[in-house]
Amino acid sequence: MKKGKTKLTRLDAERLFEGLPASSARVSSRPENPFDTAVFTKSKRVDDEARLWKDNLITFPLAITLPAGYASVSALREAMVRAWRVRWVREEGKLVVAEFPEGWTAVRPQTGPIELRDSAGVVRALFGWAEDAELRILPRYQVESQTNSSSGLGSLLVRDRENGQILERSSIWSAKTGTHHPDWGKLSLWLGSRYPQHGDPLRYWSDCEANIKN
């Protein structure tokens, strides 16, 4: 009896829905999400972009140490826009807020000044938070001092800061360091002959050269 009654009920149900258009509903073992997943994807993308944009905002001193060849801070700022693709956002007293390319960060080490690093982690500038602090932009090539920990004597080397390579090294170890080292003039001439604009911290860097040309 029960079996026959079930068959009749199912037949009646099928007749009840005769003539209606076929449903496009899909059969699934799991209930479907009633919300469009694209909405969540779009929202996540907007949140990520906003977070990245805020992460690229860096605050540093309004004052900047002028390298040779720049007549004013305004001229240097204009050069920074061309070479770094930085965007000036606002001034806050003696500080300035700027938007840098993606990946640039300001890192505060345990000791020493704050380091402005590019997307590859190379330190491109230094600054502090003192009342009279200035932003100091670093060049790609420079003469550096090197000290022997065992003897206490110092040497000099020319370093390519973009890749960390040592391009030239002094042949003399001396108790005199920095500009007083006997080979300071020799290495300075060597650097100047190969990179005559090495004193401009916005030249020779790969990103700076590409941005200036475009």
QUIWOMO-V291922 format. One record per backbone hydrogen bond with DSSP energy under -1.0 kcal/mol. NH is the residue of the N-H (numbers start at 0). CO is the residue of the C=O. Records with the same first field share a line. If there is no record, write none. Layout:
NH: CO ; CO
//
This chain:
4: 0
5: 1
6: 2
7: 3
8: 4
9: 5
10: 6
11: 7
12: 8
13: 9
14: 10
15: 11
16: 12
17: 14
19: 16
38: 35
40: 36
41: 37
42: 38
43: 39
44: 40
45: 41
46: 42
47: 43
48: 44
49: 45
50: 46
51: 47
52: 48
53: 49
54: 50
55: 51
56: 53
57: 97
59: 95
61: 93
64: 134
69: 66
75: 71
76: 72
77: 73
78: 74
79: 75
80: 76
81: 77
82: 78
83: 79
86: 98
88: 96
89: 96
91: 94
94: 91
95: 59
96: 89
97: 57
98: 86
99: 55
103: 100
104: 116
106: 114
113: 126
114: 106
115: 124
116: 104
117: 121
120: 117
123: 115
124: 115
125: 135
126: 113
132: 129
134: 62
135: 125
137: 123
141: 158
143: 156
145: 154
147: 152
151: 147
153: 173
154: 145
156: 143
157: 167
158: 141
159: 164
160: 139
163: 159
166: 157
167: 157
169: 155
173: 153
179: 176
180: 177
183: 180
186: 182
187: 183
188: 184
189: 185
190: 186
191: 187
192: 188
193: 189
194: 190
197: 194
199: 196
202: 199
208: 204
209: 205
210: 206
211: 207
212: 208
213: 209
//
